């Protein structure tokens, strides 16, 4: 049976570079690896096919022979054709020990955190903001390989690509990180001039972050893959945007509800009236009934916050505070004295029931002490 074209197996064009071939192999090998498809003979055969194509197309000499002669270049043992080796040997070459390979896994990039301060209005309604993040990004010259263009890393001669060496101590065998390649399994003889063989460079990137409506202090937004680039082409870490909501001059948030204090004058508290109060959607009128006391809560349904986690919208609760008048003129003072006199004596008890109750309680307390 005629063999399938290696480029077709990996789904890449014939002029694909090593980076594109490696990326295609990663995707297909992850899908068809036997550890993920236990007992599936078709996936096992497909994985062997993918592995063989990858071995040929990432070896410069074998790739050149294949491009010129096709599969005939490897018949009768010519060029040492693809195939052979166990799954861990070849799969570990790209993914480290994700599925049990022997090479030390290339380190995933570090996660980063950015602290974003929002106003209450931004947190409630949602906002999109641009942020600048200092990070380690993949080198765009060597694409994370660390090697100069036109060259590639070679297999470490000390550990033969395993990334670890075995040291015998009496009856025990101890595995240690290879001192030559420091666990990478490869040696870069001709490093990239830009990143000096690190595969990563310091960079400040600008990101547009969409903050959903309803967030609160302590919430965080995860941006997958926007952290530091990984070593040797490993995946990047994530960026976590930590939200902090500034204190608001009027409103205080408690869960999905908002609270605010509404000062009213003495006359309105006694006689009742209407006052304009703020909400996040604009101004509304609040009816204050007669004989309203300090601390009275008025609930405005649906004027609070809709949580980012869903559920019903909260309410706005307005706490009334009766304000004592200040800087009175002589006429105002006289009017208050006349009011005080009219509220005095036994007749005033019905006008100030809480005061009467308090005074009666105090009197009883002292009577009990002396009795």
CORKAHU-V478023 format. One record per pair of residues at least 24 apart in sequence whose C-alpha atoms are under 8 Angstrom apart, sorted by sequence separation. I is the first residue (numbers start at 1). J is the second residue. If there is no record, write none. Layout:
BEGIN
I;J  I;J
END
This chain:
BEGIN
156;180  161;185  218;242  219;243  269;293  279;303  280;304  295;319  296;320  25;50  56;81  156;181  160;185  161;186  218;243  219;244  294;319  295;320  296;321  25;51  56;82  159;185  217;243  218;244  294;320  295;321  55;82  216;243  217;244  293;320  294;321  55;83  215;243  216;244  217;245  293;321  294;322  25;54  53;82  156;185  200;229  216;245  293;322  52;82  155;185  156;186  200;230  52;83  155;186  156;187  200;231  22;54  51;83  154;186  155;187  199;231  21;54  153;186  154;187  198;231  199;232  153;187  154;188  198;232  199;233  48;83  153;188  154;189  21;57  22;58  152;188  153;189  21;58  279;316  152;190  18;57  51;90  151;190  9;49  10;50  18;58  51;91  9;50  147;188  146;188  147;189  148;190  10;53  147;190  148;191  149;192  9;53  10;54  147;191  148;192  146;191  147;192  148;193  258;303  7;53  146;192  258;304  6;53  257;304  258;305  6;54  256;304  257;305  146;195  256;305  142;192  146;196  147;197  256;306  6;57  141;192  146;197  256;307  145;197  146;198  147;199  255;307  141;194  145;198  146;199  269;322  144;198  145;199  146;200  139;194  144;199  139;195  143;199  144;200  258;314  260;316  262;318  264;320  266;322  142;199  256;313  257;314  258;315  259;316  260;317  261;318  262;319  263;320  264;321  265;322  266;323  103;161  104;162  256;314  257;315  258;316  259;317  260;318  261;319  262;320  263;321  264;322  265;323  266;324  103;162  104;163  256;315  257;316  258;317  259;318  260;319  261;320  262;321  263;322  264;323  265;324  266;325  102;162  103;163  104;164  139;199  257;317  259;319  261;321  263;323  265;325  102;163  103;164  138;199  139;200  29;91  138;200  139;201  137;200  138;201  35;99  136;200  137;201  136;201  137;202  136;202  137;203  135;202  136;203  3;71  26;94  134;202  135;203  26;95  134;203  135;204  134;204  135;205  133;204  134;205  22;94  132;204  133;205  132;205  133;206  132;206  133;207  131;206  132;207  130;206  131;207  130;207  131;208  106;184  130;208  131;209  104;183  105;184  129;208  130;209  103;183  104;184  128;208  129;209  103;184  104;185  128;209  129;210  103;185  128;210  129;211  127;210  128;211  126;210  127;211  126;211  127;212  126;212  127;213  146;232  125;212  126;213  144;231  145;232  123;211  125;213  126;214  144;232  145;233  123;212  124;213  125;214  126;215  144;233  123;213  124;214  143;233  122;213  123;214  124;215  137;228  138;229  214;305  123;215  135;227  136;228  137;229  138;230  214;306  215;307  123;216  135;228  136;229  213;306  214;307  215;308  213;307  214;308  138;233  213;308  214;309  212;308  112;227  111;227  112;228  110;227  111;228  109;227  110;228  109;228  110;229  109;229  110;230  108;229  109;230  108;230  109;231  123;245  107;230  108;231  19;143  106;230  107;231  106;231  107;232  109;234  112;237  114;239  116;241  118;243  120;245  106;232  108;234  109;235  110;236  111;237  112;238  113;239  114;240  115;241  116;242  117;243  118;244  119;245  120;246  106;233  107;234  108;235  109;236  110;237  111;238  112;239  113;240  114;241  115;242  116;243  117;244  118;245  119;246  120;247  106;234  108;236  109;237  110;238  111;239  112;240  113;241  114;242  115;243  116;244  117;245  118;246  119;247  120;248  108;237  111;240  113;242  115;244  117;246  119;248  121;280  124;305  124;306
END
